[in-house]
């Protein structure tokens, strides 16, 4: 297989890693669309392996990096997609509903049978020689029973103490970032330009997204460093709502999610090989500029 040339802005990543659509590009965060092309068949490594080796500076010590090309990718390091439990839960719910209805029908038959037999029992009671309610003998004199009444001490109810609960707000110890965090499908502004990070869904296309957000296909291709062809479900792209004409001052952008617990702007710029001043501008962060795991950013790239 032809050796993939290392791109200048991803020299810290493993050269054997590429996306399923294009061997010469990859996602800069753990993704199910990244594949290892070292072994006989391209396989997606699991997210832990991608973060530890594939997307790290120490990728050369990866146990797969030195394997011969005719070997298979180790099964324990492969990505296993989550199992879709939707059909299973639906079948279980249907079976439980059928059993519940059958139980209600079975339990309801007995009270119904007793209701049908009720007139017959009434007729039998009416024809019986014994009265339903026996009367007392004539010689007996019924006197009203008297129950002695004793005075009871009146107790005055004791006042119920009023308990006042004061809730004191305690500041959370969880660290928060100092910049405006970008969230998928929520527009944000950088200077005069509005941006939006969108994850592709089934049935969507670039033409449809350009029409939906009042943009153009030319602008979408300009502001995205990489767009797979054909589009892949789950791929995150950058959209500029309302921008229909290409702005030559805008660089191309790469969507990026922070994999670390916390990282400074200088460390992130060094890792991704980008200008820290430009990175600070497009992340809209203030000093001290730090980023936290799970935050989405747009990384400016020079083509």
C-alpha positions in Angstrom: 0.0 0.0 0.0 1.2 3.5 -0.8 2.6 5.3 2.2 0.3 8.2 3.2 2.2 11.5 3.3 2.1 13.3 6.7 0.2 16.5 6.5 2.0 19.5 8.1 -0.8 20.2 10.6 -1.2 16.6 11.8 2.4 15.5 12.2 1.6 14.4 15.8 -0.9 11.9 14.6 -0.2 8.3 13.3 0.5 8.3 9.6 -1.3 5.0 9.3 -4.6 6.5 10.5 -7.2 7.8 7.9 -10.9 8.3 7.5 -13.0 5.6 5.9 -13.8 7.9 3.0 -10.3 9.2 2.4 -7.0 7.6 3.5 -5.2 10.9 3.4 -7.4 12.6 6.0 -8.7 11.8 9.4 -10.7 13.1 12.3 -8.7 14.9 15.0 -10.7 13.3 17.8 -11.7 9.7 18.5 -14.3 8.8 15.9 -15.9 5.7 14.5 -15.0 7.0 11.0 -11.2 6.8 11.7 -9.6 3.6 10.4 -6.1 2.1 10.8 -4.6 1.2 7.4 -1.5 -0.7 8.8 -2.9 -4.2 8.7 -4.4 -6.4 6.0 -7.9 -4.9 6.2 -8.7 -1.3 7.4 -10.3 -1.5 10.9 -11.6 1.2 13.2 -9.6 1.2 16.6 -11.6 1.7 19.7 -11.8 5.2 21.2 -9.3 4.5 24.0 -6.7 3.2 21.6 -7.2 6.2 19.2 -6.8 8.7 22.0 -3.8 6.8 23.6 -1.8 6.0 20.4 -3.4 7.0 17.1 -4.0 10.7 17.9 -1.0 11.1 20.2 2.7 12.0 19.8 3.7 8.5 21.0 2.0 6.7 18.2 5.2 4.9 17.2 4.9 2.7 20.4 1.5 1.5 19.3 1.4 -2.4 19.3 -0.2 -2.3 15.8 2.2 0.3 14.3 5.0 -2.3 13.9 2.9 -5.2 12.7 3.5 -6.6 9.2 1.0 -5.4 6.5 -0.3 -9.0 6.1 -1.4 -9.4 9.7 -4.9 -8.8 11.0 -5.9 -6.0 13.4 -6.1 -7.3 17.0 -9.7 -8.0 18.0 -9.3 -6.6 21.5 -8.4 -3.2 20.0 -11.2 -2.9 17.5 -14.1 -0.5 17.8 -17.4 -2.2 18.7 -20.5 -0.1 17.7 -23.2 0.1 20.3 -26.0 -2.4 20.0 -29.3 -1.0 18.9 -31.7 -2.2 21.5 -34.7 -0.5 19.9 -36.2 -3.6 18.2 -35.5 -5.8 21.3 -37.2 -3.4 23.7 -40.1 -3.1 21.3 -40.6 -6.8 21.1 -40.3 -7.2 24.9 -42.9 -4.4 25.4 -45.3 -6.1 23.0 -45.0 -9.4 24.7 -45.5 -7.9 28.1 -48.6 -6.1 26.9 -50.1 -9.3 25.5 -49.4 -11.2 28.7 -51.0 -8.3 30.8 -54.1 -8.3 28.6 -54.4 -12.1 28.9 -54.1 -11.9 32.7 -56.8 -9.3 32.8 -59.1 -11.4 30.7 -58.5 -14.5 32.9 -58.9 -12.7 36.2 -62.0 -10.8 35.0 -63.9 -14.1 34.0 -64.4 -15.2 37.7 -66.2 -12.0 38.9 -68.3 -12.1 35.7 -69.3 -15.7 36.5 -70.3 -14.8 40.0 -72.4 -11.9 38.7 -74.3 -14.3 36.4 -75.0 -16.7 39.3 -76.2 -13.9 41.7 -80.0 -14.2 40.7 -80.0 -17.9 41.2 -78.6 -17.5 44.7 -81.3 -14.9 45.5 -84.1 -17.2 44.5 -82.7 -20.0 46.7 -82.6 -17.7 49.7 -86.2 -16.6 49.1 -87.5 -20.1 49.0 -85.7 -21.2 52.2 -87.8 -21.9 55.3 -85.3 -20.0 57.5 -85.5 -16.3 57.4 -82.5 -14.5 56.1 -82.3 -12.4 59.3 -83.5 -14.4 62.5 -85.8 -12.4 64.8 -85.6 -12.5 68.6 -88.0 -14.7 70.7 -91.2 -13.1 71.8 -90.5 -13.6 75.5 -87.3 -11.6 75.3 -87.5 -7.9 76.1 -85.1 -5.8 74.2 -83.7 -3.0 76.3 -81.4 -0.4 74.9 -78.0 -1.0 76.1 -76.4 1.9 78.0 -72.8 2.6 77.9 -71.4 4.6 80.8 -69.8 7.8 79.8 -66.8 8.9 81.7 -65.5 12.4 81.6 -62.3 12.7 79.7 -59.6 15.2 80.4 -59.4 17.9 77.8 -55.8 18.3 76.6 -54.8 21.5 75.0 -52.8 20.8 71.8 -49.2 21.7 72.2 -48.0 24.3 69.7 -46.2 22.7 66.8 -42.7 24.1 66.5 -42.0 25.8 63.2 -38.8 24.6 61.6 -37.2 27.0 59.2 -34.8 25.5 56.7 -32.2 27.8 55.3 -30.7 26.7 52.0 -27.3 28.0 51.4 -26.0 27.9 47.8 -22.6 26.3 47.6 -20.5 27.1 44.7 -19.8 24.1 42.5 -16.2 22.9 42.5 -16.5 21.9 38.9 -14.2 23.9 36.7 -15.8 25.8 33.9 -14.2 27.3 30.9 -13.6 31.0 30.3 -14.7 31.1 26.7 -18.0 30.8 25.0 -18.4 27.0 24.5 -19.6 26.0 21.1 -22.5 23.5 21.1 -23.6 21.4 18.1 -26.4 23.0 16.1 -26.4 26.2 18.2 -25.3 29.3 16.3 -22.5 31.5 17.7 -20.7 34.6 16.4 -17.1 35.4 15.9 -16.8 39.1 15.0 -19.2 39.8 12.2 -19.5 36.2 11.1 -22.0 33.7 12.4 -21.0 30.0 12.6 -22.8 26.7 13.4 -21.4 23.2 14.0 -23.8 20.5 12.5 -23.6 16.7 12.7 -24.8 15.2 9.4 -28.0 13.2 9.7 -29.5 10.5 7.5 -31.0 12.0 4.3 -29.2 15.3 4.6 -27.1 16.9 1.8 -24.8 19.9 1.4 -27.3 21.5 -1.0 -30.1 21.0 1.5 -28.1 22.5 4.3 -27.0 25.5 2.2 -30.7 26.2 1.4 -31.8 25.7 5.0 -29.2 28.1 6.5 -29.4 30.7 3.6 -25.8 29.9 2.6 -24.3 28.4 -0.6 -22.5 25.2 -1.6 -19.4 27.2 -2.6 -19.2 28.8 0.9 -19.7 25.4 2.7 -16.8 24.0 0.7 -14.7 27.1 1.4 -15.1 27.2 5.2 -14.6 23.4 5.7 -11.1 22.0 5.6 -12.4 18.6 4.7 -15.8 17.4 3.4 -16.1 13.7 2.5 -17.6 12.7 -0.8 -20.2 11.2 -0.5 -21.2 12.7 2.8 -21.0 10.4 5.9 -23.7 10.3 8.5 -22.2 11.6 11.8 -19.6 13.9 10.1 -19.5 17.3 11.7 -19.2 20.3 9.3 -19.0 24.1 9.8 -21.9 26.2 8.5 -22.0 30.0 8.2 -25.7 30.9 8.3 -26.6 33.8 6.0 -23.3 33.9 4.2 -23.9 33.3 0.5 -20.7 34.8 -1.0 -17.2 33.5 -0.2 -15.3 35.7 2.2 -11.6 35.6 1.1 -10.5 36.6 4.6 -12.0 33.5 6.2 -9.7 30.5 6.6 -10.8 26.9 6.4 -12.0 25.3 9.6 -11.8 21.9 11.2 -14.4 20.9 13.9 -12.5 19.7 17.0 -13.7 18.3 20.3 -11.3 18.6 23.3 -10.3 15.1 24.4 -8.3 16.2 27.5 -9.7 17.1 30.9 -8.2 20.6 30.6 -5.7 22.2 28.2 -4.4 25.7 27.7 -4.6 27.6 24.5 -0.8 27.5 24.0 -0.7 23.7 24.4 -3.6 23.2 22.0 -2.1 25.5 19.4 1.2 23.6 19.7 -0.6 20.2 19.4 -2.6 21.2 16.3 0.1 23.3 14.7 -2.0 26.4 14.4 -1.4 30.1 15.1 -2.3 30.8 18.8 -3.5 34.3 18.0 -5.8 33.1 15.3 -7.0 30.2 17.5 -7.8 32.6 20.4 -9.8 34.8 18.1 -12.0 32.0 16.7 -12.5 30.3 20.1 -13.7 33.6 21.6 -11.8 32.9 24.8 -10.4 35.3 27.5 -7.3 35.0 29.7 -6.6 32.6 31.2 -7.7 30.7 28.1 -8.4 27.1 28.9 -10.4 24.4 27.3 -12.2 21.4 28.9 -13.1 17.9 27.7 -16.1 17.7 25.5 -16.0 21.3 24.2 -16.4 21.8 20.5 -14.1 24.3 18.7 -13.5 25.5 15.2 -9.8 25.2 14.4 -8.6 27.7 11.7 -6.5 26.1 9.0 -4.5 27.6 6.2 -4.9 25.7 3.0 
